[in-house]
Amino acid sequence: MSPAYQIGEDEILVMVNRESPIQNLTLPEVQGLFAGQGDAAVWVYASGVDSQWVFDQAVMEGRSVTSFARVATSLQEMSDTLNSDPSAIGILPKHWAAGNLRAVYSVGVFPVLAITNGEPQGAARTVLGCLHSK
C-alpha cells in the first residue's frame, strides 16, 4: 500500500457562468440537471478523475449522469468552458473558481492527498513533511 499524506483540502463546487439564469441549487435540482433534466449544457470529467469521482459519490449517489454530457479533458478546459458558455454547468474545485463563474452548489470539502510509491526520500520527503504538517 502506498503512503498517503494530506497536504490540504479543497471544496468541490457546481459552477455556472455568471450570465446563467441558474441560481443556488438543492441536491435534487443538481441531480436532475446532471441527469439531463433541463436545458443546461452539462460538463463532466472522464471517469477516474478525482473531482468526478467525488461528485458521483456525494451527489449522484449511484444515478447516471446524462449520456449527452460533454467531457472536459482538464480542469483548465472545464474552467474555460464555464467562463465562456452561459448555458454550461460543471464541477470545479474552489481554487479554480475565478473569472466569470458563480458557484450554485457545494458538494463539500475534501482532503487533497499526495500519494507516493513507497516512502518519499530526499527533497520529496522534505516538501511533503512541510505540507503535511500544516
Phi and psi restraints in degrees (value plus and minus 20) as a CYANA .aco file:
   2 SER   PHI     -99.8   -59.8
   2 SER   PSI     118.9   158.9
   3 PRO   PHI     -86.0   -46.0
   3 PRO   PSI     123.7   163.7
   4 ALA   PHI    -144.4  -104.4
   4 ALA   PSI     118.4   158.4
   5 TYR   PHI    -146.0  -106.0
   5 TYR   PSI     104.5   144.5
   6 GLN   PHI     -96.2   -56.2
   6 GLN   PSI     100.3   140.3
   7 ILE   PHI    -132.9   -92.9
   7 ILE   PSI     -14.5    25.5
   8 GLY   PHI     145.2   185.2
   8 GLY   PSI    -187.1  -147.1
   9 GLU   PHI    -170.4  -130.4
   9 GLU   PSI     137.0   177.0
  10 ASP   PHI    -166.4  -126.4
  10 ASP   PSI     129.6   169.6
  11 GLU   PHI    -112.9   -72.9
  11 GLU   PSI     113.9   153.9
  12 ILE   PHI    -116.1   -76.1
  12 ILE   PSI     108.3   148.3
  13 LEU   PHI    -143.5  -103.5
  13 LEU   PSI     127.5   167.5
  14 VAL   PHI    -109.9   -69.9
  14 VAL   PSI     105.0   145.0
  15 MET   PHI    -143.0  -103.0
  15 MET   PSI     132.3   172.3
  16 VAL   PHI    -157.7  -117.7
  16 VAL   PSI     147.7   187.7
  17 ASN   PHI     -89.7   -49.7
  17 ASN   PSI     124.1   164.1
  18 ARG   PHI     -77.8   -37.8
  18 ARG   PSI     -44.3    -4.3
  19 GLU   PHI    -102.6   -62.6
  19 GLU   PSI     -26.7    13.3
  20 SER   PHI     -88.6   -48.6
  20 SER   PSI     123.3   163.3
  21 PRO   PHI     -95.3   -55.3
  21 PRO   PSI     -29.8    10.2
  22 ILE   PHI     -90.1   -50.1
  22 ILE   PSI     108.5   148.5
  23 GLN   PHI    -134.0   -94.0
  23 GLN   PSI    -182.7  -142.7
  24 ASN   PHI     -71.0   -31.0
  24 ASN   PSI     109.6   149.6
  25 LEU   PHI    -132.8   -92.8
  25 LEU   PSI     133.8   173.8
  26 THR   PHI    -112.5   -72.5
  26 THR   PSI     147.7   187.7
  27 LEU   PHI     -77.1   -37.1
  27 LEU   PSI     -68.4   -28.4
  28 PRO   PHI     -80.7   -40.7
  28 PRO   PSI     -53.7   -13.7
  29 GLU   PHI     -88.0   -48.0
  29 GLU   PSI     -61.3   -21.3
  30 VAL   PHI     -83.7   -43.7
  30 VAL   PSI     -65.9   -25.9
  31 GLN   PHI     -77.8   -37.8
  31 GLN   PSI     -63.0   -23.0
  32 GLY   PHI     -84.1   -44.1
  32 GLY   PSI     -66.8   -26.8
  33 LEU   PHI     -80.2   -40.2
  33 LEU   PSI     -65.7   -25.7
  34 PHE   PHI     -94.6   -54.6
  34 PHE   PSI     -36.3     3.7
  35 ALA   PHI    -105.2   -65.2
  35 ALA   PSI     -25.7    14.3
  36 GLY   PHI      86.6   126.6
  36 GLY   PSI     -14.6    25.4
  37 GLN   PHI    -105.9   -65.9
  37 GLN   PSI      99.9   139.9
  38 GLY   PHI      95.1   135.1
  38 GLY   PSI    -199.9  -159.9
  39 ASP   PHI    -120.3   -80.3
  39 ASP   PSI     -20.3    19.7
  40 ALA   PHI     -87.3   -47.3
  40 ALA   PSI     124.8   164.8
  41 ALA   PHI    -105.0   -65.0
  41 ALA   PSI      83.8   123.8
  42 VAL   PHI     -99.1   -59.1
  42 VAL   PSI     109.8   149.8
  43 TRP   PHI    -139.9   -99.9
  43 TRP   PSI     114.9   154.9
  44 VAL   PHI    -155.1  -115.1
  44 VAL   PSI    -199.8  -159.8
  45 TYR   PHI    -128.2   -88.2
  45 TYR   PSI     145.7   185.7
  46 ALA   PHI     -83.8   -43.8
  46 ALA   PSI     132.3   172.3
  47 SER   PHI     -81.4   -41.4
  47 SER   PSI     124.0   164.0
  48 GLY   PHI      81.4   121.4
  48 GLY   PSI     -37.4     2.6
  49 VAL   PHI     -97.8   -57.8
  49 VAL   PSI     111.1   151.1
  50 ASP   PHI     -73.4   -33.4
  50 ASP   PSI     -67.8   -27.8
  51 SER   PHI     -80.8   -40.8
  51 SER   PSI     -58.1   -18.1
  52 GLN   PHI     -89.1   -49.1
  52 GLN   PSI     -60.9   -20.9
  53 TRP   PHI     -81.5   -41.5
  53 TRP   PSI     -65.8   -25.8
  54 VAL   PHI     -79.5   -39.5
  54 VAL   PSI     -66.5   -26.5
  55 PHE   PHI     -80.6   -40.6
  55 PHE   PSI     -66.8   -26.8
  56 ASP   PHI     -79.5   -39.5
  56 ASP   PSI     -62.1   -22.1
  57 GLN   PHI     -93.2   -53.2
  57 GLN   PSI     -68.2   -28.2
  58 ALA   PHI    -100.3   -60.3
  58 ALA   PSI     -50.7   -10.7
  59 VAL   PHI    -128.6   -88.6
  59 VAL   PSI     -74.7   -34.7
  60 MET   PHI     -94.8   -54.8
  60 MET   PSI     -45.0    -5.0
  61 GLU   PHI      28.4    68.4
  61 GLU   PSI      27.4    67.4
  62 GLY   PHI      71.9   111.9
  62 GLY   PSI     -30.8     9.2
  63 ARG   PHI     -96.9   -56.9
  63 ARG   PSI     134.3   174.3
  64 SER   PHI    -107.6   -67.6
  64 SER   PSI     122.4   162.4
  65 VAL   PHI     -96.3   -56.3
  65 VAL   PSI     126.5   166.5
  66 THR   PHI     -72.1   -32.1
  66 THR   PSI     121.0   161.0
  67 SER   PHI     -90.7   -50.7
  67 SER   PSI     -31.1     8.9
  68 PHE   PHI    -108.5   -68.5
  68 PHE   PSI     -20.3    19.7
  69 ALA   PHI     -82.9   -42.9
  69 ALA   PSI     121.5   161.5
  70 ARG   PHI    -109.0   -69.0
  70 ARG   PSI     129.3   169.3
  71 VAL   PHI    -128.8   -88.8
  71 VAL   PSI      99.8   139.8
  72 ALA   PHI    -103.5   -63.5
  72 ALA   PSI     117.3   157.3
  73 THR   PHI    -108.4   -68.4
  73 THR   PSI     -28.1    11.9
  74 SER   PHI    -180.4  -140.4
  74 SER   PSI     145.5   185.5
  75 LEU   PHI     -81.3   -41.3
  75 LEU   PSI     -57.2   -17.2
  76 GLN   PHI     -83.1   -43.1
  76 GLN   PSI     -64.1   -24.1
  77 GLU   PHI     -83.4   -43.4
  77 GLU   PSI     -61.6   -21.6
  78 MET   PHI     -81.4   -41.4
  78 MET   PSI     -66.8   -26.8
  79 SER   PHI     -80.9   -40.9
  79 SER   PSI     -67.0   -27.0
  80 ASP   PHI     -80.7   -40.7
  80 ASP   PSI     -63.0   -23.0
  81 THR   PHI     -84.2   -44.2
  81 THR   PSI     -68.0   -28.0
  82 LEU   PHI     -85.1   -45.1
  82 LEU   PSI     -55.2   -15.2
  83 ASN   PHI     -88.2   -48.2
  83 ASN   PSI     -47.3    -7.3
  84 SER   PHI    -125.9   -85.9
  84 SER   PSI     -34.5     5.5
  85 ASP   PHI    -139.5   -99.5
  85 ASP   PSI      85.9   125.9
  86 PRO   PHI     -83.4   -43.4
  86 PRO   PSI     -34.7     5.3
  87 SER   PHI    -114.4   -74.4
  87 SER   PSI     -24.6    15.4
  88 ALA   PHI    -105.6   -65.6
  88 ALA   PSI     129.5   169.5
  89 ILE   PHI    -157.5  -117.5
  89 ILE   PSI     118.4   158.4
  90 GLY   PHI    -180.6  -140.6
  90 GLY   PSI    -193.1  -153.1
  91 ILE   PHI    -136.8   -96.8
  91 ILE   PSI     111.3   151.3
  92 LEU   PHI    -164.0  -124.0
  92 LEU   PSI     126.0   166.0
  93 PRO   PHI     -84.9   -44.9
  93 PRO   PSI     129.8   169.8
  94 LYS   PHI     -76.1   -36.1
  94 LYS   PSI     -57.4   -17.4
  95 HIS   PHI     -87.9   -47.9
  95 HIS   PSI     -26.7    13.3
  96 TRP   PHI    -118.5   -78.5
  96 TRP   PSI     -20.8    19.2
  97 ALA   PHI     -98.9   -58.9
  97 ALA   PSI      67.5   107.5
  98 ALA   PHI    -162.1  -122.1
  98 ALA   PSI     146.3   186.3
  99 GLY   PHI      60.5   100.5
  99 GLY   PSI    -151.7  -111.7
 100 ASN   PHI    -116.4   -76.4
 100 ASN   PSI      16.3    56.3
 101 LEU   PHI    -128.2   -88.2
 101 LEU   PSI     133.5   173.5
 102 ARG   PHI    -157.1  -117.1
 102 ARG   PSI     112.3   152.3
 103 ALA   PHI     -98.6   -58.6
 103 ALA   PSI     114.9   154.9
 104 VAL   PHI    -139.0   -99.0
 104 VAL   PSI     -27.8    12.2
 105 TYR   PHI    -184.0  -144.0
 105 TYR   PSI     117.1   157.1
 106 SER   PHI    -121.1   -81.1
 106 SER   PSI      99.4   139.4
 107 VAL   PHI     -92.1   -52.1
 107 VAL   PSI     -55.2   -15.2
 108 GLY   PHI     123.1   163.1
 108 GLY   PSI     155.9   195.9
 109 VAL   PHI    -123.3   -83.3
 109 VAL   PSI     110.1   150.1
 110 PHE   PHI    -151.2  -111.2
 110 PHE   PSI     132.0   172.0
 111 PRO   PHI     -89.5   -49.5
 111 PRO   PSI     127.8   167.8
 112 VAL   PHI    -122.9   -82.9
 112 VAL   PSI     101.6   141.6
 113 LEU   PHI    -132.8   -92.8
 113 LEU   PSI     123.4   163.4
 114 ALA   PHI    -125.8   -85.8
 114 ALA   PSI     101.9   141.9
 115 ILE   PHI    -134.1   -94.1
 115 ILE   PSI     108.6   148.6
 116 THR   PHI    -136.0   -96.0
 116 THR   PSI     137.7   177.7
 117 ASN   PHI    -107.4   -67.4
 117 ASN   PSI      75.8   115.8
 118 GLY   PHI      62.5   102.5
 118 GLY   PSI    -199.0  -159.0
 119 GLU   PHI     -88.1   -48.1
 119 GLU   PSI     109.8   149.8
 120 PRO   PHI     -86.2   -46.2
 120 PRO   PSI     128.2   168.2
 121 GLN   PHI    -143.9  -103.9
 121 GLN   PSI     139.0   179.0
 122 GLY   PHI      37.8    77.8
 122 GLY   PSI    -152.4  -112.4
 123 ALA   PHI     -82.0   -42.0
 123 ALA   PSI     -56.8   -16.8
 124 ALA   PHI     -81.7   -41.7
 124 ALA   PSI     -60.3   -20.3
 125 ARG   PHI     -84.7   -44.7
 125 ARG   PSI     -61.9   -21.9
 126 THR   PHI     -83.8   -43.8
 126 THR   PSI     -68.2   -28.2
 127 VAL   PHI     -82.6   -42.6
 127 VAL   PSI     -67.5   -27.5
 128 LEU   PHI     -82.9   -42.9
 128 LEU   PSI     -56.2   -16.2
 129 GLY   PHI     -82.1   -42.1
 129 GLY   PSI     -61.9   -21.9
 130 CYS   PHI     -87.0   -47.0
 130 CYS   PSI     -66.1   -26.1
 131 LEU   PHI     -89.3   -49.3
 131 LEU   PSI     -58.3   -18.3
 132 HIS   PHI     -89.3   -49.3
 132 HIS   PSI     -49.7    -9.7
 133 SER   PHI     -99.7   -59.7
 133 SER   PSI     -30.3     9.7
